[in-house]
Amino acid sequence: MNENKVVRIGISHDQRMRNSLGDGYVPCEVSGRYLLLKGGDKKLGYVNVDVRTQTESGDKLLCELVLHHDDLIKALQSLKLD
């Protein structure tokens, strides 16, 4: 096969990050920040969430949150998107 005829199809930055970080990646739509859900404690119902940002020098952790799964679901369900 002639390699000159191979056309590379680019992917978006968000898709590249999802491919790299997995389904726990939740990007901010207006900045380089994102949430990274890392799992948690099933027995206690906690979810570990990193708040991270993309900088010129690489990825940086801003803070880590430990949230209760039910509180997170309740907050998301209470949002009314118009």
Phi, psi and omega in degrees: 000138180282118184290341179291341182266001179281124179255121178277133179256119182286157175238158181289162177301316180299319179293321178297318179294318178299318178297323183281317188259343178094189185290346180281000181279123178231104185279151169280139183278349185236000179214179178274012181271159178201160173262145175231104179281122190250011184104204181170208183246105181299320184298317180269345178082023181265151176236130176269128182230124173266137169258118187233164177220152174267126177238172179298329181269004178126196183278139182225134176278124177270313176195165176242135178247143172242107187246151175279131183307313182296323178295320179295314179297316180298317180296317179294321180288335181280347180292134177249109180266119181265000000 
